[in-house]
Amino acid sequence: MMKAKQMTRDKGITLALLAVAFLILALLPQITSGYILTLLIDILKFAVLTVGWVIFSGPSGYMSLATAAFYGLGFYIAAVFSGSIPFSLLILLAGVSSFVVALGVGALTLRLRGVYFTIFTFALVLLVQNVVLEVERVVTQTRGRFVETVSTEGVYYAIFIVFVLTVVSAVLIRRSRYGLALQSIGEHEEAAAHSGINVVWTKVLTFASSAVFMGMAGAIIATRRTYIDPYIAFNLNTSFLPVLMAMFGGMGNLVGPVLGAALFTYIGEILLTRFPDLYMLLFGVVLILSMLFMPNGILGLAQGIWRKMKGGGRAPA
């Protein structure tokens, strides 16, 4: 009884802290601007991509590197339709397009397992990039497109709303029967199939759902640029960084990926600004050290320290 009350109280405190955090984020454009607002946009962008990646890859154990494909698709949706339809509809169109493409790709590839699936999703980014390059060369006889820009404040609120939707969707999916089914698939796929779970359909639907937010983020961020091309839109770093951010923060719950995205983005910004020539080297060193000494991420490290402090530093009997 006391344990149930404690859990209820802890959950209430967590929800209250989340509400305060969301309120502060919603009010930030009114009290700050310039570099800080731009940095927050980058943090929220990577938070969307990281949580979106965790929705599918976290519980299933399938290492997807297709993030850049759906993010880049959102970029090109923005380039093609910006100025002709409202910004909100543009974002929705990018999300729906990413869902449809991911549904088709997932139906074809999610029968693969392990490294084969990872290699295919990585190749998908290169395939889409080269298809877009070839289409532009043959049809438009140019490389790249101009995009109608949106104000910094408008982009911030758009990516903030998508971030909230991503987190809420991730929580709902984890607590739904699809989330439980995906968790069981990640633990033992054959046992899940024998227990009556439609393994392929569960994986495909969750994979496509996670792609929605990646495409929406791409459409929003594209309006921060005046010009894009396939190499900008389908940058391979966009596939790798969310994976690293999720590992850096810890995937025990959804706080870890958000924390990892925020800290990783900020550390990357500092290194790029102060040590531009050594940026990638230092970034790699930080990543290797974090994996060696924080295998469960920052959140896992913090939870371990808290448990030791709570238990007086003694190991449990």
Buried (B, 14 or more C-beta within 10 A) or exposed (E): EEEEEEEEEEEEEEEEEEEEEBEEBBEBBEEEEEEEBBBBBBBBBBBBBBBBBBBBBBBBBBBBBBBBBBBBBBBBBBBEBBEEEEBEEBBBBBBBBBBBBBBEBBBEBBEBEEEEBBEBBBBBBEEBBEEBBEEBEEEEEEEBBEBBBBEBEBBBBBBBBBBBBBBEBBBEBBEEEBBBBBBBBBEEBEEBBEEEBEBBBBBBBBBBBBBBBBBBBBBBBBBBBEEBBBBEBBBBEBBBBBBBBBBBBBBBBBBBBBBBBBBBBEBBBEBBEEEEEEBEEBBEEBBEEBEEEBEBBBBBBBBEEEEEEEEEEEEEE
